[in-house]
Amino acid sequence: MSHLNPLEKEVLIKRYKMNKTVKMQDFCTTNNISITAFKKWLKQYEENGIEGLARADSTIPDVLPEGIDKTEETYKREILKLRIENERLKKNYMLQKKEDGTQEYIRLKLKNSK
């Protein structure tokens, strides 16, 4: 797997912590992550938050995709979007495009539900 930026690492960490039943080894295998690297990310995140997940050799402009204004406000908006997405995933909602082009949230069915 290519190098992940701090925001992507944070999303993976939150997904792992959200699902208490999955083993770390299984989570890492499913997400194609080295278990050693993931343990390191967890420690860095617990000690320093998202800033702890930044690679020492990376620069801040590498965190956001190309073509996006690299201002502090842009980073705040991007973090807010990710937090909203995280909450949506916790509640099992998916964004789906309708035939007319509009978008709607639909509730995903749980595997255990009938």
N, C-alpha and C positions, 0 to 999 in steps of 0.2 A: 504494500500500500504506500502511496506517496505521502509525503509529509502533510500532516493535518495542521490547519491553523488553530489558534487557541479557541475560537468560537466553536469549531467543529469538535474539538476535544471536550469542551465543556458540555456540549449536547450529548455526546457519548457517555460521559460521566454521569450526567443527570438521568439518562435512560437506564443505565446500570443500577444506580441507586434507587430508582423508582420501582424496578422489578426485583423484589426481595427473594423471589423463588429461583432465579437463574444463578447458576454457578459462574464464577468469574471466568474460568477456563472456557465454558460453553459460550459465554458472551463474547469473549475475545476471538474465539474461532469463528463465530457467526459474523462478526464485524471485521474479520481479517486484520486483527491487531495482535501484536506481540503481547503476551501476558506480562512480561517484564516491563515493557514500555507503559502498559496500562497501569500497573501498580505504581510506577514512577509518576505518571500523570495524576493519579489519585492523591498521592502524597503532596505533590506540588500544588494541586488545587486546594487541598485542605489547609495548607500552610499560607498560601499567598493569593488564593482566588484565581481568577482568569489570567491575571498578570503572571502568575507562576507557571502557566502553561506555555508561555511564549518561549520559543527556542532562542538560545543565546546568539545564534548566528542569523536570526531573522530580523527583518526590519518591520516597523509598523505598517508601511504601505503594502506588505505582502499579506496582511490579514484579510483585507477586503478584495473582492474581485477587481480586475482592471476596469478602468473607465468610470469608477465611482470616486467622487470627491472624497479626499482623505481628511476631512475635518473631524473635530471631536463630536460635533453634532451628528454627523453621519454615523460614527461609531455607536453613539447612544441610540440612534434610531434602529440600527442593525441589531443591537443587543435586545432592544425592546421587541423587535419582530421575532427574534429567537425565543424570548421568554413567552411570548404569546403562543408561538408554535408549540413550545414545550407543554404549556397548560392545555392546549387543544389536544395534543397527543395523550396526555394523562387522562383526559375525559373521553378518549376514544372517538374523537370527531375527525372527519376527513373533509378536505375541501374538494368539491367536485364541480366540474363545469357542466352546465345544462346545455341542451341543444341550441337554445337561443343565445348562447355565449355568456350568460350570467353565471355567477358562481353561488354555490350554496354549501352549507355545512351539513353533512349527514353523519349520523351516529353509526359507528362500526359495531357489528355484532361480535360479542365475545365468543370464544370457542366453546365455553361451558354452557352458554345460554341455549335454550331450546327454541 
